[in-house]
Amino acid sequence: MSTLSRRAKLKVQAVVEEDELPSFLKSSSESEEDNDDDSSWEPQKKATSSLKLPNSNKSKPKKVSVVRKKVPQISSSPIKVAIKEELNRSVLIDDVSEDSKDELKALQNQKTTNSTRKRVSNKPRTQKAKKLKVEEVICRTDNLDGGGGGIEIPSTSTMQGGISIKKGEDEEDLTFGEPPLKKIKSTMFPQGQPVKTAGNVGKVQEELEMNWDMVQVLSERINIEPWVCANIICLFNDDNTIPFIARYRKELINNLDADALREVQQALEELRTVAKKTHTTIQKIKKEGKLSESLLTALLNCRTLEELDHVSAPYKTGSKGTKAQRAKQLGLEGAAKTLLENPGALNLLSYVKPGVKGLSTLQEIEMGVQHILADMFAKDKDTLDFIRKLCLRRYICIQSSLAKVSSKNVSEKDINKFQLYQNFSCNIKNIQHHQILAINRGENLKILTVKVNIPDNVKNEFCSWCVQNRWRPLRFARPELMKILHDSVDDSYKRLIYPLLCREYRSKLTSDAEKESIMMFGRNLRQLLLTSPVPGRTLMGVDPGYKHGCKLAIISPTSQILHTDVVYLHSGQGFREAEKLKRLLLNFNCSTVVIGNGTACRETEAYFADLIMKKYFAPLDVVYCIVNEAGASIYSVSPEANKEMPGLDPNLRSAVSIARRVQDPLAELVKIEPKHIGVGMYQHDVSQTLLKATLDSVVEECVSFVGVDINICSEILLRHIAGLNANRAKNIIEWREKNGPFINREQLKNVKGLGPKSFQQCAGFIRFNQDYIRTFCSSLQNESSTGDQVLSASVTAPVDVQITDEKQGKKKSKTAPKAALKPNPLDQTCIHPESYDIAMRFLSLIGGNLCEIGKPEMQQKINSVLQKEGIEGIAKRLKTTVHTLQIIIDGLSQPESFDFRTDFDKPDFKRSIVCLEDLNVGTVLTGKVENATLFGIFVDIGVGKSGLIPIRNVTEAKLSKVKKRRSLGLGPGERVEVKVTNIDIPRSRITLDLIRVL
């Protein structure tokens, strides 16, 4: 066990300096102290930022010396508990009473000391998060003073839920065991405004510190203001969901949408992954006794996994070592440093040792020195920065060609698919994302060979700069030594730097292409999920088939299964089956047929179109539509389908699912794993983890923004609401079955597992049908008044009755607050409960009441007040933000059961069919977008084969100006008018031009 030197112990007690090493190096073994001599010479560099690491992520050192401070004891345990509960809530530090500040400081000092004692703990970050809750909450306010300069910031609904904002006051800054230079501000983030005072605005302390600031790097990568990034990081650290942030925290994120928040979240996770892996690598190298100060600096400078792999590659377990390492083991590192510092004193002949491999001749010694210098150049941050900037100004292209030796398993048909890329070259600045994905797929199949071409003038300029500027010897060097330096620079570029640049370019292009592909999949999925429902119709779902027949399912307007059957339309029995179809449609008064787009779809569509044209189903005016059946077969054999439709044949379940996809697309499609819906591009070539996370987030966003009726929705739909999961959704359904319908949002707090944070996230997205609740309550009142039925304590009480909800279980039961169960009309709106007080004050201001919600009278009163004072004036008067007030106005003016999906397209119902042979160049058709990709839009024009609109033909001028768009471009389900520009019948390809969006 090594011990600390006296000087090291003094450093531990000193105030943190900018050039201080990470604390774990203070317990270094003697072998590391020897390395300090080896790394004494370094080229002149820019000053690096602090390398101090937090205590929470240290692995087990052999011995750690800590300085223990005397901590005042807190005698009153109830006060400690109260303080702990206050700090562990999602609300950041706002108003702390003067009497409890000293106790709060003492408690924090005690927590800090305890965490220092446990610094040898090797638990994952997720487990340590709870221990560091107070430290994380406090650090989020560091350097983010929103109340400075006498600027008065209005209060908002965020007072209760996420981030409180207070006016600037002269108040003592709170410090909790932090170094003297890091005082903690009690004021919070700005509302939609960056802080203009401090120069280091937006810094958020991370568990793992690097030589770069997380907020600044994140801001540069995604091109969002630093103060917005800082706010988003803190919101995510507080476990806020994307739908909640996008709707109820707009003032903190500068009105970003959900897609932008997902992009920030992904970039943040990438940077944290780099930081985590970096510190794991540091601990590993340190344990082996190979960590020097220069290596530590290089590791902490890494911003990508590629950089980290480049720096740490020689130190990986099992590596035989690089050429530079082997040269250092021979003792040539001193010669390499002398060549740069004092070349006149260097005598390479003195290193010659006959019989020793690597030192036997002068040429071997020169080669060893060259390898050490080349490695030094390739690991230097300034050198790499120069070559990267140089490449930005040059023409760098990516090239692909047909591989000389293709895999035996590759067919000629597969090779022809990559015909466009068999002699391909493109500037990396101009190459499209789908081209990168196609090239990568061809390379993985051993069909294509890919390389990055960097022009020779880049190498020449780089080598000249290294020899004459960055790595120029400090004194005169003999020609033979200058030749070694020139050869070292050339070797460093060819063997180390050029491959690194190629890996970086390929990795960056692939990463960007994968992200764009996933985002495109997400946009398509959102468009599909938000397809306008077709309520109030009895529908016949048809799952087409040849040998096994077409499966039929007739469902009621409330999605109940009325009848299932099988008909054989394509086996010579078509006329007899037509009678059966007619009888079913007439018996159930069904005039809408939904056909799945799978096998035999085209023939089934022609069959129905022929009968409709002959008016065979008269007096019914029957129409049909084609719907994407992707995922229906997988769902039909899932446990959820078996639970929902027990005893029904899986083939018939598919027909039910097809019909329900038209009646309520969102409620049906959430039952299917998103990646099986099939509206993506290269979805099997991208990161499956990132794909699943993004698509699940999109589903959560759509379900939350549409909202669910808590008293009638299914468990599957409920689990996709922001803040809920499978267990919480199950508990809500069980509570509903046991106690009856929910009366208001406050009752959700009585559900097991639904704590304050979960309630905050989900409450705004859950709806309560007021007519249903009023009917239910009035029936309970009648039963109670007549005395015919005595309600037990477990049954939901009538209106105005005080109840408590006791749950049996292993843990202590949750007791419901004793409050009157009254329906609240605001529960049917998108207004969050934290804003109810502001909503009531706004109603008083306009002279309205809760009974007028969603009625024309309410809209008239709101418009009248807005015309007089304006929304900003009213917001200031109510001491809230414009964003919060706008949500209140929308919630009060939208009619009951409002569904914003009505703004989106409905399915395209048809009565006739067109064949591919009927098409001519110049024909104008209407169709429905089937899928959108990065290179074009696929449109179903009713000929059995989708046509392609090249992406160059989709311009902003052709898109609808009236329709609300969540993103620029077209998505599945939209109706368009197109013109045929090319027909390739042998290859079944149709090229279209977009005329307009209908």
C-alpha angles and dihedrals in degrees: 000000000000120000132213121261119241091251091053092052090053089053090055091057095045126094112270112269126202095245095044117131122237112282095244090066090063089073093050120144123246090261090067092051087057089055091058089070091051092053097044094116119066131163113254108276140176117273111271125222124250115302095200113138126204120251094239099078106044120126122218111296120191093250133354124197115207133185110233118207125206108255122203111241119241107220099185109075096187089061091052091052092048092050092048092051091048093052095044094058120099090249111098122229109293120143115015116177116244091235094060099043095091092047090047090053092049092049092050092048089051091049090048092051092048092051089049091054089052095047090117089066112118100200123140121265092253092061093045093052092080092052092050096044094114094045092049093048092050095046092054089072094051112123092350100106107164098176102058127118095036092283110154113219117197121235120254143189088273088080090088104030120035126343121011118215121203136184121263111273136169097252134152112262114241119232123187110194092305124140114276093252092059107066116177120233119216095209121092142223125309120260106242091324129096118233107257100193113063119061094215096054118164101027113152118188112236127203089240114044123207135182088266132062115251095215095049095047091046091050092051094048098051099026097237126135114270094237090055091050091050091052093047092050091052092047091052091046087056090057095249116161125233096245091050093048094044093052107030105027101047094130091061096049099041091249096298118169128237094264092056091048090052090051091052091047093052093047090048092052090050093053092046090050089054091049093047094048091045093056092044088054092048092053091048095049091044091053089055090052095241100111114118128177093252092050091048091053092048092050094048090050092060114113100174135042089243091059091047093051090049093053098040099039095098091054099051117123112263094020113137088217131254126276088257092054092050089050091051090051087058089057099252097126091090091054091052093051092045090054089060100037105035111000093171091068094051118109110176092185089069089066093057112116113175113221095026113109109238094019102054096097138027090244091057091050092050089049091051092050089048092054092050092050092045090053091048091052094047093052096047114109097211092049092051091046090054095051091047092052090046091054091051089065095047136074106262115179137184117223133195130187138171111283114248093223113033124194116270090232092061115098128212089249091059091049091053090055088068096047091121092057101044091096103016132151129169139162109259088230092059104034115117124237094240090052091056091050091048092049091048092050091050090049092050090051090052090241098111136042115213132194140164114235117211113183121245094241088068090059093046094050092044094051092047091051092049096051097041101037124007101034101022110142114254092232139024113302126200117245093253090055092047088052089056089050092050091048090048093054091046092048092046092054097045100040104031117010101043094050089047092053091048091052091047094050094046092046094047094047092047093046092050092046092050092048092049091047091051092046089051090051089050093050091049091047092050091050090050095046092049094052107138111263121237103222127179097036132114105227136197113212117204123195101193123222143154115214098020094042133235114302115223131200126176115201130189125238087266093054094255116148108247101172142351129198146150125238128186105218099160105046102076094277097094097120094049092047090050089067090052092050092049092050093050094047092049095045093053096033090236118162101167125077122193115200123195116231096231132101114342091010093130094051093045091050091051090049094054093040090055093051092046093051089052089051088235093155095052132177083035116078096218122195130178138203136194118236131188108255096189110144096013093110092048091049093047092066096040124111090245091058091046090052093046097043107024117187094013119126111254091234090057090047088061090057090050091050092049092054094046091052088070097040095051112354096183097051091049102040095052087068090067126072103256097233090060093060089079107217097125140094126235086349092158092054097056133077105290092203093055091042093054093045092050096046093046088051091051091051090050090049094051096045092046096047092048091045131211133245102240094210099054108023123110125250091244092056093044095055090063094060113111111267095019132096137180095285095046092046090051091050091051092052091047091049090050093050092047101041104024128241123347112254099196142353094264089069089067087074088067092063116104113254095015104116129176094276094050090046091051092052099045105031097084093053098050118089133202120207102226096200091055093047093047090051091049094048094047090051090052090049091052092049091047095048095050092047092225092129132033114210116220122218091260094059121083109265124234122257116302093012117131112232141168125205112221116192124200116224147110092282126059110283120252112245118215116231112257099250134139113263100232124157112248114209089207088068090075092060136073090250112121117235089239087066098047092102091054090046092054091049089049090051090052090050094054095037095244134133137211093259090067097058110135095007128119090247090062092049091051093051092048093049091048094055093042091054091053103043107010125230094275093053092049091048091053090047092052091043094238138107129273091242093054092046091050090055089051092050091049092048094050096045100042113095120246114280090019112177118189090200088083086079089065128077125281123219115285107250116204141185102190141039136225126209127222090241090058092064124100132184107269095029112142115218140168119231146159125253109249101180138353122215136174092262101041152329123271112216128193105222095173100259098108094258126074119237124223126233105199111232091242088066093056105086131167091244091063095051121094115266094197101051118085110247126198091193139009108264138039128297138193115294099027117129116229140178112229141177124221110240101169138012123197104183097178091055093032092233125148122188117203139188121217114239100174145323113255 
